[in-house]
C-alpha cells in the first residue's frame, strides 16, 4: 500500500472501500460491511486513517485491537463503538475469525432529515474507543437484528421509501445504543464510583497544592485527561451517578472548598479568589453568591 504511515483521509465511502479492496457499496452514501462476508485484515487498516462519515462498528470476536488517537482498546469480549466524521483510527490487530459489522453513513445521507441534527447529540460518538459499549447476549441480538434489517433494505431495489426506512432503522439502532450505554453506566457502578472518588481526589489536590493559583480554574478537559477518558464520557458518567454534568460537579467542589477556606482561615476574599483559580475577586464573589445566595463575607459572618 502506498504512503505507509501517512494519514489517509477518506471523503467518500466508495473511495475507502476501493482502497481497502472491499466491493463497491450498493449505495454511495451508506454501506453495511458484514464481517461474515468481508475479511478485514490488519494490513488493510495498519496505517492511520480518517473517515469523513459516521462509523458504527460492532465486533463480537476477541483479539481485535484498535487505536483511537493515543489510546489502544482491546475487544476482549467484543464490543461496539461509534465515531463521527474526522476522527482518526488505526487497527493494530484483527481476529482470525470475526463476527459483526461496520455501518458507514455519510452525513449527506442524513440531510433534510431530523436525524441530521439529532445524531450530533448522541454523546457516544464523542467517546474514545476504550469507552466501547459491551453488550449482553440479549442486547447483541437486538443490535444484530437491526443491522440485518439495514442490510436487507440495502439489498432491496431502491424506491422512494428506501431512504425513509433506512433512516428509521439507523435512529432505532442509535436509540437502543443509548439505552444500553445507560445500562452500562449502572452495571459498572462500582468502577464508576471508584472513578468518581479519584475525580474528587484530583480536585481536592488541585485546590490544595496551589495548582489553581498557578493555572486557574480546573477545566473539564483537564479532568478527563487525568482520568484517561473522554470529556463526553466523563459528563455522561457523572450525570448517571450524581445527576450533574462535569462543570456542575466542578462548581460543587469549588463551593465546598470556598466555604471551607472562608470558615477556617482569615484570608481576604481576594486571596481566596486567587487561591481557587479566579482571575478577579469580583468574579469569585458573583459566582459564590449565585450558588449560595450569600456573598463570601456574608457567609463568613453568618457562619461565625
N, C-alpha and C positions, 0 to 999 in steps of 0.2 A: 504494500500500500504506500502511496506517495506521501511525502511530507510527514514522516514519522515524528511523533511528539509535538506536532504543530496543532494548535487548537483548530478544530474543524467546526464551521458554523453552517447549519442546515436551515435554509429558509422555507423549504418545501418538503413534504413527506415523500413524494416520488423521488426527489433527488437523494434523500438519505437512503431509501431502500435500494436505489440503484447502486450507490457507493458500497453498501453492505452486501450486495449480491442477493437481495431479497426480491421476490417477484413484485412487479408494479402493483400498487394498491388499486382496488376496484373503484375507489373514489379519490380524487386528488386531494381532498381536504380532510379525510378521516380514514384511518386504517386500523384493522384489528390483526395483530400478529399472534397467532396461536402457536405456542411452543411445541405442541404435539405434531405440528406440520412443518414448522420452520426451526432450524437449528441455529441458535445464537452462540457463536464461539467467542473465546477470549480474544482471538486475533482480530475479529471484526470490530471489537469495542475497545481495543487496547489504548488507543490514543484518546485524549480528552476531546469531548465534542459538546456542542451547544445546539439544542433544538429550539427553534423559534415557534414552537407549538406546544400544546399541553400533552403531558405524558402521564398515563395511569398504568402502572405495572403491578401485576400480581404473580408471584413466583412461589410455587408450592414445594420446591426442592431445596434441600440443604446444599451447601457447598458453593453458593453464588456469593460473590463479593462485589460491591460497587463503591467507588469513591465519589463523594459529593463534596466539592471544594477540598478542604483539608481533612475531611472525616471519612473513615472507612467503615462500612457496615457489612456484617456477615448475616446472610439469610440462614441462620442456624435451623430454623423450623419453617422456613418460608415466610413471606410477608408481602405487604402491599405498600407502595409508596407513590407519591404524586409530585410532579414537577411542573412549574409553569414556564412559559417561554423565556429563554435567555439564561437558564440555569445550567452550569457545566456538569458533565457526568463522565466517569471513566469506569470501565469494568476491569477488575483485576483478575477475576477467575469466574468460570462458569461451571455449572454442574454437568456431569456426563449425560444424565437424563433429566430433563427439566419439564415440569408441567406448569402451565399458567398462561399468561397473555400480557401483551402490551397494547394499550389503546392509545393511538396518537390522534389528536384533534387540533387542526389548525384554527387559530382564532377567527379566521374569515368564515368558518363553517357556522359559527355562533352568531354572526352579525344579524341584526334585526330580530333576534330572539331575546327574551328577558334573561336567559341564561348567560348571555354575553356579559352582562353586568354582575349577575349573581355569582358566577364562577369565581370572581375575584374576591369574594367574601368567604369562600371555603378556606379556613386557615391552614389546612394540611398541605395546600400547595406551596406554603412557605416553610414547612417543616424540613429539617435535614433528613437525609436518608436513614440515619441512625435512629430516627424517631418514627420508624415504619410502623404500619398497622399490622398487628398479629391477630389472625382470625381463628375462631373456633371452627369445628367441623360444620356446624350449622350455618355459621356466617359465611364460610367458604362456599357452601352450596348455594347460598343466595347470590353471592358475588359472581360465581361461575354461571349461574342461571341467567343473570342479566347480561353478562358478557356473551353468552351464547345467543341471546335474543338480538344483540347488536350485530354479531357475526352473521346470523341468519338474514337479518334485514339487509346487510351489505351484499349478501349473495343474491338477494331478490332483485328483479328488474326494477330500476328506478322509476317512480311515478311522482305525482305532485304531492303525495303524502309521505314519501320516504324520509325527507329531512325532519318533518314533524315527529315521526315515530322515533327516529334516532336521537333527536334532541330530548324527547321524553325519557328514553331509556338511559341516556347519559346522566340526566338530572336524577333519575331514580338511583343510579349507581353511586352518585355523589352523596345523595341524602342518606343512603344506607351506610356509606363510609363514615359520614359524620356521626351517625348514631353509634357505630362500632368504635370510633375513636373515643367517644364519651364513655362507653363501657370500659375501654382500655384504661382510661384515667382512673376509673373507680376500682377496677380489679388490681391495678398496680398501685393502690393507695399506700401500702407500706413503703414502697420505693419512693413514691412521690412525697410522702411525709418526711422521709429522710432528706430528700432534696430541698423541701421547704425549710427544714431545720438548718441545712447548710446555707441556704439563701439568707436566713435571718442572721446566721453567724457571720457571713460576709458583710452584711450591712452593719452589724454591731462593730466589727473590726474597722470598717470603712470610716465610721463616725468617731471611733475611739482613738485610732492611731494617727489622726490628723490628715488622713488621705483627703477627706472632704475639704479641709482648709486649703490644701495644695491643688486639688483637681476639680473642685466644685461639686455640685450635687451628683449623686450616682445616676447613671443612665440605664435604661432597660438593656441596651446593647452590652454595656459593661458587665451587668449581672449575668446575662445569658452566656457571655464568653467565659466567665468564671465557672459556670456550671456545665460548660461544653454542650449546650443545647441552643436551639434557635430562639430568637425573641418571641416568635409567634407561639411556639410550643410552650414556652415558659408562661406566657399570658393565659393560654387556654388551660394549662395545668392548674394555675393559681385560681382561675375562675371556678374550676371544679372543686378545688379543696377549700377555698376561702370565700368565694363569691366576688372577689376583687381581681382586677387586672394588675399587671406588674407595676404600673405607675401609681395606682391607688395603694398598692402594698408598700411601695417606697414612701409614699406620703404618710401612711400609718406609722411606719417605723420612725420616720422623721419627726412626727409629732411626739411620739413616745420619748425619743431622745431629747427633744427640746424641753418637754415637761420635766424630765429628769434633771437636766442641767439647770433649769430655772429654779428648781426646788432645793438642790444640794450645793449650789455654788453662788458666788456673789459676782459672777461675770456680768458685764453690761449686756444689754440686748444686742448691741453692735458686735461685741466679742462673740456672743453665742451664734449670731447670724453667720459670721465668717467661719467659725469653727464647724458649722454644719454644712458649709459649702455655698452659702448665698453670697452673691456679689455685693448686695446692698442691704443694710439693715431694714430699710423700708419694705423691701420685698419679703423678708422673713416675717416682719410684723403683720403684713397684709395676709400672707399665707397662714400664719398661726391663727389669726382672728377668723379667717374663713373656715377653719376646721374646728375651732373651739368656741367661737362667739365671744372670745375674750382676747384682749391684747396681751402680749407677753408680760408686761408689767402688771396688768390687772390679774392675770393668772397667778403671778408670784405673790401679789398682795392677798389674793383670795386664799391661796394655799397656806400662806403664813398665818 
